[in-house]
Amino acid sequence: MQFKTTRPLGRTIHAGFAAAGAAALILSIGACSSQSQPEGAASENAISELVITAPWSRETAKGQDAGGAFMTIANEGRGADRLTGGSTPVAGDVQIHTVDMTDGVMRMRQLSDGLEIPAGDTVTLKPGSFHIMLMDLKHPLERGETVPLTLTFAKAGPVEVELIVEPVGSQGPDEAGGGDE
């Protein structure tokens, strides 16, 4: 599954959907504007062009109040962007996290300023690294379901994706057998 957004910085956006085969859904966000660009803002040549692939999550146990979300975000544009948060109807809060080692202890921490997606680079959100936390889950995430998630980017704005819920212990949708066997 792939989601794509292209947006000149400092513009208002409108979204439209286009299906591309049975396994891919592309979300194109084109630019249109009646707003002028603020003084000192990035030039119209600075573009945030994000391609989001393989968004997924893991099933959670009854009573578990948090879950993770993972994906790959490529910025094919000429301007850096920043993933700052998001929202979903299945959780009370969406946070951007990282995992680091301090004195031999692995710790998860929230990135209060979000996660930079550099121009021309790819950032992979995966278990044990950068990831999204779905906090205060309203119900357990069940294997096989899809979960709507709206990601918020500093420049590209809101981008809607659907998380595919994989089995507990899965390392992602490309894992051989998907953990189903």
C-alpha positions as CSV (number, residue, x, y, z in Angstrom):
1,M,0.0,0.0,0.0
2,Q,1.4,3.4,-0.9
3,F,0.2,6.9,-0.1
4,K,1.6,9.9,-1.8
5,T,1.4,13.6,-1.2
6,T,2.9,16.5,-3.2
7,R,2.5,20.0,-1.9
8,P,4.3,23.3,-2.5
9,L,5.1,24.7,0.9
10,G,2.8,27.5,2.2
11,R,-0.2,26.5,0.2
12,T,-3.8,25.3,0.9
13,I,-4.3,21.6,-0.2
14,H,-7.2,19.5,-1.4
15,A,-7.1,15.7,-1.4
16,G,-8.2,13.2,-4.0
17,F,-7.9,9.4,-4.2
18,A,-6.7,7.2,-7.1
19,A,-6.5,3.3,-6.9
20,A,-3.5,1.7,-8.4
21,G,-4.0,-2.0,-8.5
22,A,-5.3,-4.3,-5.8
23,A,-2.4,-3.8,-3.5
24,A,-1.8,-0.1,-3.8
25,L,-3.8,3.0,-2.9
26,I,-2.3,6.4,-3.7
27,L,-3.4,9.5,-2.0
28,S,-2.5,12.5,-4.1
29,I,-2.6,15.9,-2.6
30,G,-2.3,18.6,-5.2
31,A,-1.8,22.3,-4.6
32,C,-4.3,25.1,-5.1
33,S,-4.4,28.3,-3.3
34,S,-6.1,31.5,-2.6
35,Q,-3.6,32.3,0.2
36,S,-0.5,34.3,-0.3
37,Q,2.8,33.0,1.1
38,P,3.8,34.7,4.3
39,E,6.8,37.0,4.3
40,G,10.0,35.0,5.0
41,A,8.4,31.6,4.3
42,A,10.1,29.0,2.1
43,S,10.0,29.7,-1.6
44,E,7.4,28.0,-3.8
45,N,10.3,26.0,-5.2
46,A,10.7,24.2,-1.9
47,I,8.5,21.1,-2.3
48,S,7.6,18.4,0.3
49,E,6.7,15.3,-1.7
50,L,6.1,12.4,0.6
51,V,5.6,8.7,-0.3
52,I,4.3,6.5,2.5
53,T,4.5,2.8,2.1
54,A,3.6,-0.3,4.1
55,P,1.7,1.3,7.0
56,W,1.0,-1.4,9.7
57,S,0.5,-2.1,13.3
58,R,0.5,-5.1,15.6
59,E,-2.6,-6.7,17.2
60,T,-2.9,-5.8,20.9
61,A,-4.2,-7.7,23.9
62,K,-7.4,-7.0,25.7
63,G,-6.8,-4.2,28.3
64,Q,-3.6,-3.0,26.5
65,D,-3.9,0.7,26.2
66,A,-1.2,1.5,23.7
67,G,-0.1,0.1,20.3
68,G,2.6,1.0,17.7
69,A,2.3,2.1,14.1
70,F,5.1,1.6,11.6
71,M,5.8,2.5,7.9
72,T,8.3,4.0,5.5
73,I,8.2,7.7,4.7
74,A,10.2,8.8,1.6
75,N,10.6,12.5,0.9
76,E,11.2,12.8,-2.8
77,G,10.9,16.6,-2.7
78,R,13.4,19.5,-2.4
79,G,12.3,20.6,1.1
80,A,12.6,18.8,4.4
81,D,9.3,18.1,6.3
82,R,8.5,17.0,9.8
83,L,6.1,14.4,11.1
84,T,4.5,16.1,14.1
85,G,1.7,13.8,15.2
86,G,-1.6,12.5,14.0
87,S,-5.1,11.3,15.0
88,T,-7.1,8.1,14.7
89,P,-10.6,7.2,15.9
90,V,-9.2,4.2,17.8
91,A,-6.9,6.1,20.2
92,G,-7.1,9.1,22.4
93,D,-3.6,10.4,21.4
94,V,-1.0,9.8,18.6
95,Q,2.6,10.4,19.5
96,I,5.9,10.2,17.6
97,H,8.5,8.1,19.6
98,T,12.1,6.8,19.3
99,V,14.0,4.1,21.2
100,D,17.5,4.7,22.5
101,M,20.1,3.0,24.7
102,T,21.2,4.8,27.9
103,D,23.6,3.0,30.2
104,G,22.7,-0.4,28.6
105,V,19.0,0.2,29.1
106,M,16.6,0.6,26.2
107,R,14.2,3.4,26.7
108,M,11.3,4.7,24.6
109,R,10.8,8.5,24.5
110,Q,8.4,10.9,22.8
111,L,9.9,13.2,20.2
112,S,8.3,16.5,21.3
113,D,9.4,18.3,18.1
114,G,8.4,15.4,15.9
115,L,10.5,13.5,13.4
116,E,12.4,15.2,10.5
117,I,11.9,13.7,7.1
118,P,14.9,15.2,5.2
119,A,14.6,16.1,1.5
120,G,15.7,13.3,-0.8
121,D,15.8,10.8,2.1
122,T,13.7,7.9,3.5
123,V,12.9,7.3,7.2
124,T,11.7,3.9,8.3
125,L,9.4,3.7,11.3
126,K,9.9,0.2,12.8
127,P,9.9,-1.7,16.1
128,G,12.9,-0.8,18.3
129,S,13.4,2.5,16.4
130,F,11.4,5.5,15.3
131,H,7.7,4.7,15.5
132,I,4.2,6.1,16.2
133,M,2.4,5.3,19.4
134,L,-1.3,5.0,19.5
135,M,-2.1,5.9,23.1
136,D,-5.3,5.4,25.1
137,L,-6.7,2.7,22.7
138,K,-10.4,2.6,22.7
139,H,-10.4,-1.1,21.9
140,P,-7.8,-3.8,21.1
141,L,-6.4,-3.8,17.6
142,E,-7.3,-7.1,15.9
143,R,-5.2,-9.0,13.4
144,G,-6.4,-8.4,9.9
145,E,-8.4,-5.2,10.5
146,T,-7.4,-1.9,9.0
147,V,-7.1,1.2,11.2
148,P,-7.5,4.7,9.7
149,L,-4.7,7.1,10.8
150,T,-4.3,10.7,9.8
151,L,-0.6,11.8,10.0
152,T,0.2,15.4,10.5
153,F,3.2,16.9,8.7
154,A,4.6,20.5,9.3
155,K,4.6,21.3,5.6
156,A,2.5,18.6,3.8
157,G,-0.3,18.9,6.3
158,P,-2.6,16.0,7.1
159,V,-2.1,12.7,5.2
160,E,-4.5,9.8,5.6
161,V,-3.2,6.2,5.7
162,E,-4.7,2.9,6.7
163,L,-2.7,0.6,9.1
164,I,-3.0,-3.1,8.4
165,V,-3.0,-4.9,11.8
166,E,-0.4,-7.8,11.7
167,P,-0.1,-10.6,14.3
168,V,1.7,-10.1,17.6
169,G,5.5,-10.4,17.1
170,S,5.3,-9.5,13.5
171,Q,8.2,-7.4,12.1
172,G,6.1,-6.0,9.3
173,P,3.9,-6.8,6.3
174,D,6.8,-8.0,4.2
175,E,7.8,-10.7,6.8
176,A,7.8,-14.1,5.2
177,G,4.5,-15.8,5.9
178,G,3.3,-12.7,7.8
179,G,3.3,-14.7,11.0
180,D,0.1,-16.4,9.9
181,E,1.5,-20.0,10.0
